[in-house]
Amino acid sequence: MIMVVGATGNVGAPLVRMLAAAGEEVTAVSRRITEVPPGVVARQGDLASLDFAGVSAVFLMTPPGFPGSVEAVLGRARAAGVERVVLLSSQGVGTGRHPAVAEEAVRSSGLKWTILRPAGFASNALQWAESVRTAREVAAPFGDVALPVVDPEDIASVAAAALLSPSHEGQVYVLTGPSLVSPRDQAAAIGEAVGEPVRFVPRTREEALAVLLGFMPPEVADSTLAILGTPTPEEQRVSPDVPRVLGRPSTPFTAWASRFAGAFK
């Protein structure tokens, strides 16, 4: 059985769907879980309360500021017979922006592991859905700083591949989209998707920080803004890992915006 932690998230939900479609036994775990595909076992819980009985592989993510011990979670997994873990980390770990605690715990866990380091999610644009619906505008800092944002469906597809095949053991994959996209570019793509122009409104760093602090610890908010405003060359590099694993190009932001156009109408 494969356990997906964070099963209602932007990566977890499509991953559950993909694994179920592949005929796997899946347990979907989330703090708030209601609907899952047929045949999937739904469990309400979090990292501190996971029961790994009967589980052979785990897709693991740790929320920002997780207060518990990742080592303890992985120790319980190994003791229960789990063999493989796929960790959703972040590109910022590889560039030194974010702490490597979870990655270090996975590497030393004794389990077979794969680490995924995605760039910023295309789905982060959903934070603008209400302002696009009501005012046809997108407000963001660093309007012309471009990054290779990645479609969460691509992350889920790579995670599924790593959970289903031993060929990805010991690999660290940096997952990006196929091109650099700025917030101004994203606003234009959303406008194309909804069929009306969407205006870009510059926001200061201080204004953006106030928004992020509503759902992020201060250190994570600061490092996120550092990536958005002053990315390193590595953070602006388009990685070949999604095409290498999936055998197809990564998904452009325009395609993501078209798929989610209904959220912005």
Backbone bond lengths (Angstrom), bond angles and torsions (degrees), N, CA, C in turn:
res aa  C-N    CA-C-N  psi(-1)  N-CA   C-N-CA  omega(-1)  CA-C   N-CA-C  phi
1 M - - - 1.459 - - 1.528 109.75 -
2 I 1.333 116.65 142.45 1.460 122.40 177.09 1.522 108.82 -106.49
3 M 1.322 116.19 129.97 1.460 121.19 176.45 1.522 109.34 -102.35
4 V 1.325 116.38 132.40 1.464 122.31 176.12 1.520 108.16 -113.18
5 V 1.326 116.07 112.37 1.461 121.86 177.84 1.538 108.12 -89.41
6 G 1.329 116.56 135.57 1.462 120.06 -173.93 1.511 110.58 78.71
7 A 1.328 115.79 41.77 1.460 122.10 -168.42 1.519 114.49 -72.77
8 T 1.333 118.68 -9.32 1.458 120.19 178.15 1.527 111.58 -104.10
9 G 1.322 117.93 3.58 1.462 121.36 -177.52 1.516 112.86 -79.89
10 N 1.322 115.03 -179.09 1.462 120.89 -176.85 1.522 112.59 -66.29
11 V 1.328 116.89 -26.45 1.466 121.03 175.12 1.529 110.33 -98.30
12 G 1.319 117.16 -44.06 1.453 120.97 -175.47 1.521 113.74 -61.02
13 A 1.326 117.46 -42.11 1.469 119.92 -177.20 1.529 111.93 -63.38
14 P 1.344 119.80 -50.97 1.472 116.99 176.69 1.516 113.48 -66.07
15 L 1.336 117.51 -29.77 1.463 119.51 177.55 1.524 110.97 -64.38
16 V 1.317 117.63 -44.82 1.465 120.81 176.39 1.521 110.08 -57.12
17 R 1.319 115.81 -44.97 1.463 120.19 -179.61 1.533 111.46 -61.83
18 M 1.321 117.05 -43.24 1.464 121.16 -178.90 1.523 111.96 -65.56
19 L 1.321 115.93 -43.85 1.463 119.64 -179.43 1.525 111.27 -65.91
20 A 1.332 116.17 -40.60 1.466 119.72 178.03 1.523 110.74 -64.11
21 A 1.343 116.29 -40.09 1.465 120.24 179.29 1.525 111.41 -66.08
22 A 1.350 116.07 -26.03 1.464 120.57 178.66 1.534 111.72 -82.01
23 G 1.336 116.42 -0.31 1.457 120.38 177.97 1.510 115.15 86.27
24 E 1.338 117.56 13.67 1.456 121.05 -179.60 1.529 111.31 -83.02
25 E 1.320 115.37 151.28 1.461 119.99 168.15 1.531 107.71 -77.36
26 V 1.319 116.52 127.60 1.465 120.52 -173.19 1.527 110.12 -130.68
27 T 1.332 115.24 135.98 1.454 121.72 169.08 1.526 107.62 -112.06
28 A 1.315 116.83 121.96 1.465 122.80 -177.92 1.521 109.05 -102.48
29 V 1.335 116.57 121.97 1.462 121.88 -175.81 1.515 110.19 -117.85
30 S 1.328 116.14 130.60 1.458 121.56 176.02 1.524 108.50 -159.07
31 R 1.316 115.99 157.16 1.466 119.16 176.81 1.518 111.16 -64.88
32 R 1.315 115.81 -33.84 1.467 120.55 177.60 1.523 107.38 -130.64
33 I 1.301 116.17 107.59 1.456 119.26 -177.96 1.520 108.78 -134.70
34 T 1.310 115.83 133.34 1.461 120.65 -178.34 1.523 110.15 -125.20
35 E 1.313 117.28 -69.88 1.459 120.54 -173.12 1.526 110.59 -103.30
36 V 1.329 117.01 132.76 1.457 122.67 176.01 1.526 108.22 -134.04
37 P 1.335 117.94 161.48 1.466 119.77 178.12 1.527 111.55 -60.31
38 P 1.312 117.78 155.76 1.469 121.07 178.01 1.523 111.31 -55.02
39 G 1.317 115.84 136.53 1.451 121.31 177.97 1.510 114.98 88.71
40 V 1.331 117.63 -11.26 1.469 121.60 179.69 1.522 109.22 -86.91
41 V 1.331 116.65 136.25 1.461 122.19 176.90 1.525 108.63 -86.95
42 A 1.312 117.57 125.23 1.462 122.47 179.38 1.520 109.64 -100.71
43 R 1.331 115.91 130.89 1.457 121.24 176.45 1.519 109.72 -129.25
44 Q 1.307 116.45 130.15 1.449 120.64 175.29 1.526 108.29 -87.42
45 G 1.337 116.62 126.81 1.454 119.38 -179.07 1.509 111.56 171.13
46 D 1.328 116.04 -173.91 1.454 121.67 178.42 1.523 108.85 -142.77
47 L 1.326 117.08 -173.30 1.458 120.58 -175.33 1.518 112.88 -58.00
48 A 1.322 115.65 -35.44 1.466 118.79 -175.73 1.522 112.75 -71.81
49 S 1.337 117.34 -17.02 1.462 119.32 -173.57 1.530 113.49 -119.17
50 L 1.323 117.95 16.43 1.457 120.53 -175.13 1.529 111.67 -68.36
51 D 1.320 115.04 137.36 1.460 122.60 173.97 1.524 106.84 -112.67
52 F 1.327 116.79 112.18 1.461 121.48 -173.56 1.527 113.77 -93.31
53 A 1.314 118.45 10.03 1.463 120.39 -178.46 1.528 110.91 -57.76
54 G 1.320 116.67 127.16 1.458 121.78 177.45 1.515 114.90 80.75
55 V 1.333 117.91 3.27 1.465 122.35 -177.02 1.523 109.74 -95.70
56 S 1.334 117.46 133.51 1.466 121.50 179.37 1.524 112.32 -103.83
57 A 1.336 117.56 -26.81 1.462 121.09 -178.03 1.522 108.87 -145.07
58 V 1.348 115.81 147.38 1.453 121.21 -176.11 1.525 110.62 -131.81
59 F 1.318 115.98 133.06 1.465 121.56 165.03 1.511 106.24 -94.40
60 L 1.331 115.90 119.57 1.458 121.32 -170.47 1.515 111.11 -120.07
61 M 1.314 115.34 134.21 1.459 121.02 169.46 1.516 107.78 -134.54
62 T 1.330 115.72 145.61 1.459 120.08 178.94 1.514 108.48 -116.32
63 P 1.323 118.77 123.35 1.461 120.82 -178.88 1.525 111.14 -65.57
64 P 1.355 117.19 152.24 1.464 119.42 176.90 1.529 111.34 -54.93
65 G 1.315 115.59 133.76 1.456 119.36 179.18 1.511 114.35 74.46
66 F 1.354 118.45 19.22 1.473 120.87 178.36 1.526 109.35 -53.42
67 P 1.331 117.83 121.65 1.472 119.93 -172.34 1.519 114.40 -81.10
68 G 1.319 117.37 -14.65 1.455 119.87 -175.51 1.516 113.15 -87.75
69 S 1.314 115.65 -173.12 1.463 122.50 -179.86 1.516 109.64 -100.12
70 V 1.330 116.87 117.54 1.462 120.54 176.63 1.526 109.58 -64.79
71 E 1.338 116.51 -35.95 1.468 120.20 177.44 1.527 111.06 -58.50
72 A 1.326 116.54 -41.23 1.465 120.04 179.95 1.524 111.16 -66.25
73 V 1.335 116.97 -40.66 1.462 120.66 178.16 1.522 109.93 -60.82
74 L 1.334 116.79 -46.61 1.462 120.62 -178.75 1.523 111.55 -69.27
75 G 1.332 116.55 -32.18 1.454 119.46 175.78 1.519 111.61 -63.26
76 R 1.316 116.62 -41.79 1.472 120.19 177.45 1.524 110.58 -65.89
77 A 1.334 116.04 -37.28 1.464 119.91 178.46 1.523 110.74 -62.73
78 R 1.313 116.34 -47.44 1.462 119.91 -179.38 1.527 110.99 -63.50
79 A 1.325 116.70 -42.38 1.464 120.06 179.94 1.518 111.99 -62.53
80 A 1.344 116.48 -28.33 1.467 120.73 -179.17 1.521 112.65 -84.97
81 G 1.333 117.19 -5.74 1.458 119.76 177.76 1.505 115.35 104.56
82 V 1.331 117.90 5.90 1.461 120.21 175.17 1.525 109.07 -63.38
83 E 1.317 117.09 137.54 1.464 121.82 -177.65 1.519 112.96 -107.21
84 R 1.335 117.68 -31.75 1.466 120.58 -170.31 1.517 110.46 -134.99
85 V 1.332 116.28 141.44 1.458 121.29 175.04 1.521 108.93 -132.01
86 V 1.313 115.48 136.48 1.466 122.91 172.06 1.519 106.61 -114.46
87 L 1.325 116.38 117.55 1.462 122.05 -175.35 1.514 110.92 -99.75
88 L 1.327 115.87 128.45 1.465 121.14 170.41 1.525 107.19 -87.08
89 S 1.314 115.73 102.22 1.456 122.41 179.17 1.531 107.80 -101.73
90 S 1.314 118.73 -140.51 1.461 121.31 176.79 1.517 109.74 -154.77
91 Q 1.307 115.71 154.40 1.455 120.80 177.03 1.523 110.79 -58.21
92 G 1.329 116.40 -31.00 1.455 120.90 -178.60 1.517 113.93 -64.13
93 V 1.336 117.49 -22.32 1.465 119.36 175.23 1.529 109.35 -67.62
94 G 1.331 115.46 -44.26 1.456 119.62 -179.15 1.518 113.56 -66.23
95 T 1.328 117.24 -27.92 1.460 120.32 -179.28 1.519 112.39 -97.96
96 G 1.334 116.88 5.80 1.452 120.90 175.43 1.511 114.97 82.51
97 R 1.312 118.12 9.31 1.474 121.24 179.96 1.528 111.67 -80.07
98 H 1.326 116.28 -34.68 1.456 121.68 -175.80 1.521 110.10 -117.83
99 P 1.321 118.65 152.16 1.465 121.10 179.56 1.526 111.66 -66.00
100 A 1.321 114.94 151.31 1.463 121.12 -175.62 1.521 112.47 -101.95
101 V 1.332 117.62 22.65 1.462 121.31 -173.38 1.522 111.78 -57.29
102 A 1.314 117.43 -49.67 1.472 120.37 -176.65 1.524 110.62 -66.31
103 E 1.322 117.07 -41.32 1.464 119.32 179.32 1.522 111.06 -63.10
104 E 1.318 116.98 -43.00 1.461 119.96 179.32 1.528 110.98 -63.11
105 A 1.332 116.26 -37.84 1.468 119.84 178.81 1.521 110.79 -65.24
106 V 1.324 116.88 -40.62 1.462 120.67 179.60 1.526 110.91 -66.16
107 R 1.312 117.12 -43.81 1.466 120.91 -178.45 1.533 112.07 -62.56
108 S 1.326 116.15 -32.96 1.473 119.87 -176.76 1.523 112.67 -99.22
109 S 1.330 117.91 10.61 1.465 121.85 -172.80 1.524 113.82 -77.80
110 G 1.318 117.25 -18.98 1.466 119.53 -173.09 1.508 113.26 85.40
111 L 1.336 117.35 -3.50 1.456 122.33 177.40 1.527 110.01 -90.74
112 K 1.317 116.14 158.46 1.457 120.50 168.90 1.533 107.13 -72.98
113 W 1.331 116.85 134.09 1.462 117.90 -170.62 1.521 112.71 -136.79
114 T 1.337 113.69 154.91 1.459 123.67 168.12 1.516 106.83 -136.87
115 I 1.325 116.84 137.70 1.468 121.32 -179.14 1.523 109.27 -115.69
116 L 1.327 115.77 130.18 1.462 122.30 178.17 1.527 108.69 -108.66
117 R 1.326 115.99 125.79 1.465 121.35 178.38 1.527 109.65 -117.70
118 P 1.320 117.88 83.62 1.467 119.81 -179.87 1.521 112.49 -76.01
119 A 1.314 114.80 151.44 1.462 121.73 167.67 1.527 108.10 -74.31
120 G 1.317 117.19 -171.15 1.461 120.72 177.41 1.516 111.79 -57.76
121 F 1.320 116.29 142.85 1.463 121.35 -177.62 1.533 110.82 -78.24
122 A 1.325 116.18 137.56 1.468 119.79 171.04 1.520 110.45 -58.59
123 S 1.320 116.72 -33.30 1.464 121.14 -177.65 1.518 113.34 -67.62
124 N 1.338 118.10 -11.80 1.464 119.15 173.75 1.522 111.18 -60.20
125 A 1.321 116.52 -21.32 1.465 120.74 177.93 1.519 112.21 -65.07
126 L 1.333 117.74 -16.31 1.468 119.55 177.95 1.528 111.96 -65.11
127 Q 1.331 117.55 -16.10 1.463 119.82 174.82 1.527 111.40 -62.88
128 W 1.323 116.75 -20.17 1.468 121.77 179.90 1.528 112.87 -94.38
129 A 1.330 117.59 2.00 1.469 119.68 -171.99 1.526 112.09 -58.08
130 E 1.327 117.20 -46.10 1.467 118.75 -177.56 1.525 112.23 -65.21
131 S 1.338 116.80 -42.99 1.466 118.88 -178.72 1.525 111.05 -68.48
132 V 1.328 117.17 -30.73 1.469 119.26 175.76 1.524 110.06 -70.85
133 R 1.331 116.46 -42.22 1.473 119.21 179.55 1.520 111.79 -63.73
134 T 1.327 117.27 -41.77 1.467 120.32 -171.71 1.521 113.93 -91.86
135 A 1.331 116.99 -30.27 1.469 118.87 -173.52 1.520 113.10 -132.32
136 R 1.334 117.57 -0.10 1.460 121.69 -176.47 1.527 111.09 51.16
137 E 1.328 115.57 49.14 1.455 119.73 177.83 1.520 111.07 -143.10
138 V 1.328 115.08 154.12 1.457 124.22 175.76 1.519 107.49 -124.37
139 A 1.334 116.82 124.44 1.463 121.56 178.39 1.527 108.49 -111.24
140 A 1.334 116.58 125.27 1.457 120.81 -177.60 1.526 109.52 -158.55
141 P 1.340 116.53 156.72 1.463 119.72 174.06 1.530 110.50 -83.82
142 F 1.317 116.00 166.39 1.465 122.47 171.36 1.530 111.35 54.10
143 G 1.320 115.47 52.80 1.462 121.22 -170.18 1.501 116.05 -57.68
144 D 1.335 117.96 -28.13 1.463 119.90 -175.88 1.527 113.21 -111.84
145 V 1.330 116.93 12.32 1.471 120.99 174.94 1.531 107.53 -88.21
146 A 1.322 115.62 119.09 1.463 119.84 -172.89 1.527 111.64 -102.79
147 L 1.330 115.49 140.56 1.462 123.26 178.63 1.532 109.82 -135.39
148 P 1.323 118.08 156.11 1.472 120.66 -177.69 1.525 112.39 -87.03
149 V 1.328 117.08 68.60 1.465 120.86 -176.02 1.523 110.16 -59.39
150 V 1.331 115.57 149.16 1.458 121.62 -172.63 1.522 110.88 -117.58
151 D 1.309 115.74 142.47 1.470 122.25 176.40 1.535 108.60 -73.63
152 P 1.339 118.37 125.71 1.470 119.34 178.53 1.525 114.10 -56.81
153 E 1.327 117.74 -26.85 1.472 119.55 176.71 1.528 110.39 -63.72
154 D 1.336 117.18 -34.67 1.461 120.01 176.78 1.530 110.60 -67.80
155 I 1.333 116.57 -39.71 1.463 119.87 176.68 1.525 109.56 -60.93
156 A 1.325 116.06 -46.08 1.467 120.44 179.58 1.522 111.38 -61.18
157 S 1.318 117.04 -38.70 1.466 120.06 179.86 1.522 111.34 -65.28
158 V 1.336 116.78 -40.76 1.466 120.12 176.77 1.528 110.08 -66.67
159 A 1.329 116.91 -40.96 1.466 120.22 177.94 1.523 110.70 -61.02
160 A 1.324 117.35 -42.38 1.467 120.58 178.87 1.521 110.56 -61.61
161 A 1.332 116.40 -43.41 1.460 119.90 178.82 1.526 110.79 -60.02
162 A 1.338 116.47 -42.37 1.464 120.80 -178.41 1.521 112.36 -69.49
163 L 1.321 117.45 -31.86 1.461 121.26 178.70 1.524 112.05 -76.03
164 L 1.325 116.36 -27.38 1.465 120.18 -173.05 1.523 113.83 -97.49
165 S 1.339 117.63 -14.58 1.458 119.40 -176.45 1.526 111.44 -133.35
166 P 1.331 118.34 136.24 1.459 120.96 178.18 1.525 113.30 -72.90
167 S 1.324 117.73 -6.79 1.466 120.28 -176.15 1.521 113.10 -69.40
168 H 1.332 117.31 -9.54 1.471 120.41 -178.02 1.532 112.19 -103.75
169 E 1.318 116.87 6.34 1.471 120.07 -178.11 1.530 110.95 -64.22
170 G 1.333 115.48 137.24 1.447 121.05 178.25 1.510 114.70 75.12
171 Q 1.332 117.76 11.96 1.459 121.68 -178.61 1.530 111.07 -99.81
172 V 1.323 115.71 146.49 1.461 123.02 171.83 1.522 106.65 -117.01
173 Y 1.327 116.80 116.06 1.457 121.52 -177.05 1.525 110.67 -108.12
174 V 1.327 116.03 127.39 1.461 121.91 172.18 1.520 107.11 -93.78
175 L 1.322 117.21 120.75 1.458 121.75 -170.89 1.531 109.81 -111.68
176 T 1.319 115.77 119.21 1.468 121.35 179.88 1.521 109.74 -134.18
177 G 1.321 114.42 169.87 1.443 120.14 169.34 1.522 110.44 -78.16
178 P 1.351 117.10 -177.83 1.465 120.48 -173.87 1.521 114.78 -84.65
179 S 1.345 117.71 -8.09 1.462 119.78 -175.82 1.520 110.00 -157.75
180 L 1.331 115.15 164.89 1.456 121.19 177.60 1.521 109.97 -80.24
181 V 1.336 116.00 135.51 1.466 121.80 -177.44 1.528 108.34 -135.42
182 S 1.306 116.87 128.40 1.466 121.43 177.86 1.525 110.00 -93.51
183 P 1.344 118.19 164.22 1.465 119.51 174.18 1.533 112.44 -56.31
184 R 1.313 116.71 -36.48 1.477 118.94 177.78 1.534 110.05 -65.23
185 D 1.322 116.49 -40.34 1.468 120.37 175.86 1.531 111.04 -62.74
186 Q 1.323 116.22 -39.79 1.459 120.09 179.90 1.525 110.82 -64.04
187 A 1.323 116.65 -41.24 1.464 119.76 177.99 1.528 110.59 -60.68
188 A 1.326 116.25 -42.30 1.465 120.07 179.17 1.530 110.94 -64.42
189 A 1.342 116.90 -40.71 1.466 120.30 -179.85 1.523 111.39 -66.23
190 I 1.321 116.88 -38.22 1.461 120.26 177.21 1.522 109.57 -65.68
191 G 1.340 116.62 -39.91 1.463 119.99 176.46 1.516 112.07 -59.38
192 E 1.337 115.92 -42.55 1.467 119.45 176.98 1.526 110.66 -61.93
193 A 1.313 115.86 -39.33 1.463 120.12 -177.46 1.522 112.24 -67.25
194 V 1.333 117.22 -37.38 1.468 120.02 -177.98 1.517 112.48 -91.70
195 G 1.332 117.10 -8.75 1.455 120.61 176.69 1.516 114.92 82.13
196 E 1.333 117.26 15.57 1.467 121.69 176.92 1.518 108.97 -143.31
197 P 1.336 118.32 148.88 1.459 119.64 179.04 1.529 111.37 -61.75
198 V 1.325 115.90 140.48 1.463 122.66 174.80 1.523 107.81 -117.52
199 R 1.313 116.22 122.44 1.462 122.06 -175.92 1.524 110.49 -81.69
200 F 1.339 115.90 139.20 1.458 120.02 174.77 1.525 109.56 -94.70
201 V 1.352 115.47 129.18 1.465 121.90 -179.56 1.527 108.55 -116.35
202 P 1.340 118.99 116.28 1.469 120.17 179.57 1.523 111.35 -64.18
203 R 1.317 115.83 139.90 1.455 122.70 176.40 1.531 107.95 -122.12
204 T 1.327 117.54 141.56 1.459 119.87 179.18 1.520 110.57 -72.94
205 R 1.328 114.93 164.09 1.453 119.58 177.51 1.532 110.34 -61.62
206 E 1.324 116.39 -39.18 1.467 120.82 -179.26 1.517 110.65 -64.27
207 E 1.321 117.21 -41.25 1.464 120.34 178.12 1.526 110.62 -64.35
208 A 1.323 116.15 -42.00 1.458 119.84 179.52 1.529 111.19 -66.17
209 L 1.325 116.75 -39.15 1.464 120.48 179.32 1.522 110.81 -61.77
210 A 1.321 117.09 -41.03 1.463 120.67 179.30 1.531 111.12 -60.33
211 V 1.312 116.28 -37.45 1.467 120.10 178.66 1.528 110.25 -68.65
212 L 1.327 117.24 -46.95 1.462 120.86 -177.39 1.520 112.54 -64.11
213 L 1.313 116.53 -33.58 1.462 119.64 -179.16 1.526 112.33 -67.18
214 G 1.335 115.84 -12.39 1.458 119.22 176.04 1.514 113.33 -70.84
215 F 1.360 117.20 -18.82 1.466 118.77 -179.08 1.528 113.16 -145.13
216 M 1.336 118.27 10.69 1.459 121.78 178.32 1.520 110.43 -132.05
217 P 1.328 118.17 147.67 1.461 120.23 169.18 1.532 109.85 -62.63
218 P 1.330 119.06 151.45 1.472 121.72 -176.03 1.523 113.66 -54.22
219 E 1.341 117.71 -41.61 1.464 119.30 -176.90 1.521 111.67 -67.76
220 V 1.340 116.66 -34.43 1.464 120.02 177.94 1.526 110.23 -71.99
221 A 1.323 117.02 -39.94 1.465 120.66 178.02 1.524 110.78 -61.96
222 D 1.327 117.16 -43.23 1.464 120.83 179.84 1.526 111.48 -63.58
223 S 1.332 116.54 -45.12 1.464 119.12 -178.80 1.526 111.14 -68.27
224 T 1.337 117.07 -34.23 1.460 120.45 177.03 1.519 110.76 -63.12
225 L 1.320 116.90 -45.25 1.462 120.45 178.87 1.527 111.82 -66.52
226 A 1.332 116.46 -31.71 1.462 119.34 176.81 1.526 110.45 -64.43
227 I 1.334 116.33 -41.41 1.466 119.66 177.39 1.529 110.31 -65.00
228 L 1.320 116.76 -44.34 1.462 120.85 -177.56 1.524 112.55 -66.20
229 G 1.342 116.00 -34.78 1.460 119.36 -173.51 1.503 115.25 -96.80
230 T 1.342 116.10 -36.66 1.466 120.22 -178.05 1.523 109.62 -134.52
231 P 1.314 117.21 65.94 1.462 119.76 -177.86 1.529 111.72 -67.79
232 T 1.319 115.23 148.66 1.455 120.77 173.81 1.528 109.20 -79.04
233 P 1.332 117.70 165.26 1.470 118.94 174.96 1.527 112.80 -55.79
234 E 1.343 117.48 -36.88 1.454 120.15 179.04 1.527 110.87 -65.06
235 E 1.337 117.66 -36.94 1.468 121.25 -179.92 1.520 112.35 -72.48
236 Q 1.331 116.50 -15.78 1.465 120.10 176.38 1.529 112.29 -103.31
237 R 1.318 116.30 3.84 1.467 119.97 -179.35 1.526 110.34 -80.84
238 V 1.311 115.84 133.43 1.466 120.80 172.64 1.525 107.55 -80.47
239 S 1.328 115.72 117.70 1.466 120.87 -176.76 1.532 110.82 -83.84
240 P 1.336 117.26 145.80 1.467 120.52 175.90 1.527 113.61 -86.04
241 D 1.343 118.64 3.63 1.464 119.85 -168.59 1.525 113.77 -70.04
242 V 1.338 118.94 -38.01 1.471 118.61 178.32 1.527 110.58 -61.90
243 P 1.356 119.39 -51.90 1.468 118.22 177.15 1.525 112.89 -60.97
244 R 1.328 117.40 -35.21 1.460 120.60 -178.18 1.525 111.13 -64.71
245 V 1.325 116.68 -40.82 1.467 120.20 -178.11 1.525 111.44 -79.04
246 L 1.343 116.27 -42.81 1.464 119.78 -171.32 1.523 114.16 -93.15
247 G 1.337 117.24 -14.46 1.460 119.20 -179.32 1.511 113.73 71.61
248 R 1.316 116.32 23.11 1.475 121.75 177.75 1.525 107.62 -151.37
249 P 1.344 117.53 163.18 1.462 118.77 178.38 1.522 111.49 -66.86
250 S 1.324 115.83 153.14 1.459 119.48 171.87 1.526 109.47 -69.91
251 T 1.327 115.85 162.34 1.473 121.86 -171.72 1.525 111.07 -87.09
252 P 1.336 118.17 127.47 1.472 119.71 178.37 1.519 112.05 -72.44
253 F 1.330 115.94 158.08 1.463 120.14 179.99 1.522 111.09 -60.75
254 T 1.325 117.64 -34.36 1.470 119.86 -179.87 1.524 111.41 -59.74
255 A 1.338 116.59 -37.76 1.469 119.89 178.94 1.517 110.49 -70.15
256 W 1.336 117.03 -39.24 1.461 119.59 176.48 1.532 109.79 -61.12
257 A 1.334 117.02 -46.35 1.463 120.79 -178.39 1.525 111.03 -61.93
258 S 1.302 117.36 -38.86 1.461 120.79 178.29 1.529 110.47 -64.71
259 R 1.317 117.02 -40.16 1.464 121.21 -178.76 1.518 111.76 -66.92
260 F 1.336 117.16 -32.47 1.466 121.88 -177.37 1.522 112.39 -106.84
261 A 1.320 117.26 20.08 1.452 120.39 -177.83 1.539 112.44 -54.41
262 G 1.311 116.32 -34.90 1.462 119.26 -178.13 1.508 113.59 -60.73
263 A 1.316 117.82 -27.35 1.466 120.36 179.41 1.524 112.35 -69.96
264 F 1.333 116.22 -19.93 1.458 120.77 -175.21 1.535 113.06 -105.80
265 K 1.327 117.03 0.11 1.472 119.25 -176.36 1.532 111.47 -92.14
